[in-house]
Amino acid sequence: MSEPFPLNDQGRVLIVEDDQEVRRALTLLLRARGYALDVFRSGHELLATQISAAQSDCLLIDYKLPKIDGLKLLTKLRELGVKTPAYLITGYPSATLKARALAAGFESVIEKPASGDELAELIVQSRSLRPH
């Protein structure tokens, strides 16, 4: 189930993360910085909702998700016409994964745990990359 937080002028971030503690940490970090959030536990949960990833300024997608991994999820979102800048978050970084992520359309790979400053910088960057 999505956990929506009110929209404000900082921007909207969509998070897909299956680990409850990581999801909570990302939510607290970004909400404290004033971002509006749409938070999902899985790719299937996101795809089953009416929330449009295209309305977000930035997508933060975990790599290891149940049933559909982050790479496949972004591929599906791109097929649906979503052009929003996306970042793959993982606790399992490697050169191979980075190459696969970039080929799938991610802007970059973020290693867990990510700092609030790092995430805020990426979101600001995403807003400038976002198609208008």
C-alpha positions in Angstrom: 0.0 0.0 0.0 1.3 3.4 -0.9 2.1 5.8 2.0 1.3 9.3 0.5 2.7 12.4 2.2 1.5 15.9 1.4 2.9 17.7 -1.7 5.0 20.8 -1.1 7.4 22.9 -3.2 10.5 20.8 -2.5 9.3 18.2 -5.0 7.8 14.7 -5.1 9.8 11.5 -4.7 8.5 8.0 -5.4 10.2 5.2 -3.4 9.9 1.5 -4.0 11.7 -0.4 -1.2 10.7 -3.8 0.3 12.7 -3.6 3.5 10.6 -1.9 6.1 13.5 -0.4 8.0 15.1 1.0 4.9 11.7 2.3 3.7 11.1 4.0 7.0 14.6 5.5 7.1 14.2 6.9 3.6 10.8 8.2 4.4 12.0 10.0 7.6 15.1 11.4 5.9 13.2 12.8 2.9 10.1 14.0 4.7 12.3 15.9 7.2 13.7 17.7 4.2 10.3 18.7 3.0 9.7 16.3 0.1 6.3 14.9 -0.7 6.5 11.1 -1.0 4.7 8.1 -2.5 6.1 5.0 -0.9 5.6 1.4 -2.1 6.8 -2.0 -0.8 7.1 -3.6 -4.2 7.0 -3.0 -7.9 3.8 -4.8 -8.3 2.2 -2.6 -5.7 3.3 0.5 -7.6 2.1 -0.9 -11.0 -1.3 -1.8 -9.4 -2.0 1.7 -8.2 -3.4 4.8 -9.9 -0.4 6.8 -8.8 1.6 7.9 -11.8 5.4 7.7 -11.5 5.5 10.3 -14.2 4.2 12.9 -11.7 7.2 12.5 -9.5 10.5 14.4 -9.7 12.6 11.4 -8.9 12.2 7.6 -8.6 14.2 5.8 -5.9 13.9 2.0 -6.7 15.5 -0.8 -4.7 17.3 -3.4 -6.8 16.2 -6.6 -4.8 12.4 -6.5 -4.8 10.0 -9.4 -4.6 8.8 -10.9 -7.9 10.1 -8.0 -10.1 13.5 -6.5 -9.5 14.3 -2.8 -9.8 15.8 -3.2 -13.3 12.7 -4.9 -14.6 10.4 -2.4 -12.8 12.1 0.6 -14.5 12.0 -1.2 -17.9 8.2 -1.6 -17.4 7.8 2.0 -16.3 9.7 3.2 -19.4 7.5 1.0 -21.6 4.5 2.8 -20.0 6.0 6.2 -21.0 7.4 7.2 -17.6 10.5 9.4 -18.3 11.1 10.5 -14.7 14.8 10.3 -13.6 15.4 7.1 -11.6 18.1 5.9 -9.2 18.7 2.3 -8.3 19.4 1.8 -4.6 21.2 -1.3 -3.5 23.2 -3.0 -0.8 24.9 -5.1 -3.4 26.8 -2.7 -5.7 29.1 -4.0 -8.5 30.4 -2.8 -11.8 28.1 -5.3 -13.5 25.0 -4.1 -11.7 25.9 -0.5 -12.4 26.3 -1.2 -16.2 23.0 -3.1 -16.2 21.3 -0.2 -14.3 22.6 2.4 -16.7 21.5 0.3 -19.7 18.0 0.0 -18.1 17.7 3.8 -17.9 18.8 4.6 -14.3 20.8 7.8 -13.9 23.1 6.1 -11.4 23.3 3.5 -8.6 23.2 4.5 -4.9 24.8 2.3 -2.4 22.9 1.7 0.9 23.0 3.3 3.3 22.7 6.6 1.5 23.0 9.9 3.3 20.3 12.5 3.4 22.6 15.0 1.7 23.4 12.5 -1.1 19.7 11.9 -1.7 18.7 15.5 -1.6 21.5 16.3 -4.1 20.2 13.6 -6.5 16.6 14.9 -6.1 17.6 18.4 -7.0 19.6 17.1 -10.0 16.5 15.0 -11.0 14.3 18.1 -11.1 16.7 19.6 -13.7 16.8 16.4 -15.7 13.0 15.9 -15.7 11.3 16.3 -19.1 8.9 19.3 -19.2 
